[in-house]
Amino acid sequence: MSRSARLFDLVQILRDGQLHRARDLAARVGASTRTIWRDMDALATSGLPVEGARGIGYRLKEPTVLPPMTLTRDEFEALRLGVALVEGAADLTTARAAASLRAKISAVAPARAQDPGADSFVFATEEAARAAPHLALIRRAIRDHLTLSLGYPEADGVIRARRVRPLHLDFWGRAWTLTAWCDSSRDFRVFRVDLVASLEHDGGAFLPEPGKTVEAYLARLAP
């Protein structure tokens, strides 16, 4: 069995999310335990979320496998443009993920779709660049339901501290906005992220409450 075929088989085995001992994997793919150790190191280095160690076993942590799909040329170009937009306007962690995704897309795309002229270059606006340092924390707070303390300039120009429950991030082509429930004003607020003067997790968390969710905010906007 070739090395590439063996690595493919190992990934298919690890997709079940269970812990597999190196000697068991070796028996299944017809290789030595030492070879499996090297293969696991290679898979981890390539970016695959392999978790484990020698003497314990290996598994895929939170594996994400998309089913095969067929894209039209226009769909493929739309995907590449979307990835380019994220690379140019998101925080460093997300931009790196987008760059990795772009490389994976290019690696499996057919030759006819590899027209260099189809590549899009997106450069961050000043607003997006100022917002970028805050985006990773905001995304984590939205995902994990963490409350944030932010300093924001009001209409009179004075920066005031506010405690918010972040609900949704939106990118408008130039600037990012954060939709949040503001505990300070007891109402929904939309903040321009590039205008945020300070931002930190205040140590608190929240549970979604009726009337304080992004769905409730959108319902309020509906005619």
C-alpha positions as CSV (number, residue, x, y, z in Angstrom):
1,M,0.0,0.0,0.0
2,S,1.3,3.5,-0.9
3,R,1.8,6.1,1.8
4,S,-0.9,8.3,0.4
5,A,-3.4,5.4,0.3
6,R,-2.4,4.4,3.9
7,L,-2.9,8.0,5.1
8,F,-6.3,8.1,3.4
9,D,-7.4,4.9,5.1
10,L,-6.2,6.1,8.5
11,V,-8.3,9.3,8.1
12,Q,-11.3,7.2,7.3
13,I,-10.8,5.0,10.4
14,L,-10.3,8.1,12.7
15,R,-13.5,9.8,11.4
16,D,-15.6,7.8,13.9
17,G,-14.2,10.1,16.7
18,Q,-13.2,7.1,18.8
19,L,-9.7,6.6,20.4
20,H,-7.6,4.1,18.4
21,R,-4.3,2.5,19.6
22,A,-1.4,2.8,17.2
23,R,-1.0,-1.0,17.2
24,D,-4.6,-1.5,16.2
25,L,-4.3,1.0,13.4
26,A,-1.1,-0.7,12.3
27,A,-2.9,-4.0,12.1
28,R,-5.7,-2.5,10.1
29,V,-3.6,-0.9,7.4
30,G,-0.7,-3.4,7.4
31,A,2.0,-1.2,8.7
32,S,4.3,-1.1,11.8
33,T,3.5,0.8,14.9
34,R,6.5,3.1,14.3
35,T,5.1,3.9,10.9
36,I,1.7,4.8,12.4
37,W,3.5,7.2,14.8
38,R,5.1,8.9,11.9
39,D,1.8,9.0,10.0
40,M,0.0,10.6,12.9
41,D,2.7,13.2,13.2
42,A,2.4,13.9,9.4
43,L,-1.4,14.2,9.6
44,A,-1.2,16.6,12.5
45,T,1.4,18.7,10.8
46,S,-0.8,19.0,7.7
47,G,-3.5,20.6,9.8
48,L,-5.8,17.7,10.5
49,P,-7.2,17.9,14.1
50,V,-5.5,14.7,15.3
51,E,-5.5,14.3,19.1
52,G,-3.5,11.8,21.1
53,A,0.0,10.5,21.8
54,R,2.1,7.4,21.7
55,G,1.1,4.8,24.2
56,I,-2.4,6.3,24.5
57,G,-4.0,6.4,21.1
58,Y,-5.3,8.7,18.5
59,R,-8.6,10.2,17.4
60,L,-9.9,13.1,15.2
61,K,-11.0,16.0,17.4
62,E,-14.2,17.5,16.0
63,P,-13.8,16.1,12.5
64,T,-15.6,18.1,9.8
65,V,-16.0,16.2,6.5
66,L,-18.2,17.7,3.8
67,P,-19.9,15.3,1.4
68,P,-18.8,15.4,-2.3
69,M,-20.5,18.1,-4.3
70,T,-20.4,19.4,-7.8
71,L,-19.9,23.2,-8.4
72,T,-20.5,25.2,-11.5
73,R,-17.7,27.5,-12.6
74,D,-19.7,30.5,-11.3
75,E,-20.3,28.8,-7.9
76,F,-16.6,28.0,-7.7
77,E,-15.6,31.6,-8.4
78,A,-18.2,32.8,-5.8
79,L,-16.6,30.5,-3.3
80,R,-13.1,31.8,-4.0
81,L,-14.4,35.4,-3.8
82,G,-16.0,34.7,-0.4
83,V,-12.8,33.3,0.9
84,A,-10.8,36.3,-0.4
85,L,-13.3,38.6,1.4
86,V,-12.7,36.8,4.7
87,E,-9.0,36.9,4.2
88,G,-9.1,40.7,3.7
89,A,-11.6,41.8,6.3
90,A,-11.6,39.4,9.2
91,D,-9.4,38.9,12.3
92,L,-6.1,37.2,12.1
93,T,-7.3,33.7,13.2
94,T,-10.2,33.7,10.8
95,A,-8.1,35.1,8.0
96,R,-5.5,32.3,8.5
97,A,-8.4,29.8,8.4
98,A,-9.6,31.3,5.1
99,A,-6.1,31.1,3.7
100,S,-5.9,27.4,4.6
101,L,-9.3,26.8,3.1
102,R,-8.2,28.6,-0.1
103,A,-5.1,26.3,-0.3
104,K,-7.3,23.2,0.2
105,I,-9.7,24.4,-2.5
106,S,-6.9,25.0,-5.0
107,A,-5.4,21.5,-4.2
108,V,-8.6,19.7,-5.3
109,A,-9.9,22.0,-8.0
110,P,-9.7,20.7,-11.6
111,A,-7.1,22.3,-13.9
112,R,-9.8,24.2,-15.9
113,A,-10.8,26.0,-12.7
114,Q,-7.2,27.1,-11.9
115,D,-7.3,30.3,-14.0
116,P,-4.9,32.8,-12.2
117,G,-7.0,35.6,-13.6
118,A,-10.0,34.4,-11.6
119,D,-8.2,35.1,-8.3
120,S,-9.6,38.0,-6.4
121,F,-7.6,40.3,-4.1
122,V,-9.5,42.0,-1.3
123,F,-7.8,44.8,0.7
124,A,-9.2,45.7,4.1
125,T,-10.8,49.1,4.5
126,E,-9.6,51.4,7.3
127,E,-12.8,50.5,9.2
128,A,-12.3,46.8,8.9
129,A,-8.6,47.1,9.9
130,R,-9.6,49.0,13.1
131,A,-12.2,46.4,13.9
132,A,-10.0,43.4,13.3
133,P,-8.3,43.3,16.8
134,H,-11.8,42.9,18.4
135,L,-13.4,40.3,16.1
136,A,-11.9,37.1,17.6
137,L,-13.1,38.0,21.1
138,I,-16.5,39.0,19.8
139,R,-16.9,35.8,17.8
140,R,-15.9,33.7,20.9
141,A,-18.3,35.6,23.1
142,I,-21.2,35.1,20.7
143,R,-20.4,31.3,20.4
144,D,-19.9,30.8,24.2
145,H,-22.6,33.3,25.5
146,L,-20.0,35.5,27.3
147,T,-20.8,39.0,28.4
148,L,-18.5,41.8,27.3
149,S,-17.5,45.2,28.7
150,L,-17.0,47.7,25.9
151,G,-16.1,51.4,25.8
152,Y,-18.1,53.2,23.1
153,P,-18.4,56.9,22.1
154,E,-21.9,58.2,22.5
155,A,-23.5,61.1,20.5
156,D,-21.8,63.7,22.8
157,G,-18.4,62.1,22.1
158,V,-17.9,60.8,25.6
159,I,-16.8,57.2,25.8
160,R,-19.0,55.2,28.2
161,A,-18.6,51.7,29.5
162,R,-21.4,49.3,28.6
163,R,-22.1,45.7,29.5
164,V,-23.5,43.8,26.6
165,R,-24.6,40.3,25.5
166,P,-23.2,39.9,22.0
167,L,-25.6,38.4,19.5
168,H,-24.5,38.8,15.9
169,L,-21.7,40.2,13.8
170,D,-22.3,41.7,10.3
171,F,-19.9,43.0,7.7
172,W,-21.3,45.7,5.4
173,G,-18.6,45.9,2.8
174,R,-16.6,48.5,4.7
175,A,-17.3,48.1,8.4
176,W,-18.3,45.5,10.9
177,T,-21.2,45.9,13.3
178,L,-22.1,44.1,16.5
179,T,-25.7,43.6,17.4
180,A,-26.1,43.1,21.1
181,W,-28.4,43.3,24.1
182,C,-27.1,46.1,26.2
183,D,-27.7,45.5,29.9
184,S,-26.7,49.1,30.6
185,S,-29.5,50.5,28.5
186,R,-31.8,47.5,28.7
187,D,-32.4,47.4,25.0
188,F,-30.8,46.2,21.7
189,R,-27.9,48.2,20.4
190,V,-25.9,48.1,17.2
191,F,-22.2,49.1,17.6
192,R,-19.7,49.9,14.9
193,V,-16.8,47.6,15.9
194,D,-14.2,50.0,14.5
195,L,-15.4,52.7,16.9
196,V,-15.1,50.5,20.0
197,A,-12.5,52.1,22.2
198,S,-12.0,49.2,24.6
199,L,-13.3,45.6,24.8
200,E,-12.8,42.8,27.3
201,H,-14.6,39.8,28.7
202,D,-15.9,40.8,32.1
203,G,-15.9,37.3,33.4
204,G,-19.7,36.8,33.1
205,A,-21.9,34.6,30.9
206,F,-25.5,34.6,29.9
207,L,-28.3,32.3,28.8
208,P,-30.5,33.3,25.9
209,E,-33.7,34.9,27.2
210,P,-37.0,35.5,25.4
211,G,-37.0,39.1,24.0
212,K,-33.2,39.4,24.2
213,T,-32.1,37.2,21.3
214,V,-31.1,38.1,17.7
215,E,-34.4,36.6,16.5
216,A,-36.3,39.0,18.8
217,Y,-34.2,41.9,17.4
218,L,-35.0,40.9,13.8
219,A,-38.7,40.5,14.6
220,R,-38.7,44.1,15.9
221,L,-37.3,45.3,12.6
222,A,-40.0,43.4,10.5
223,P,-42.7,45.6,9.1
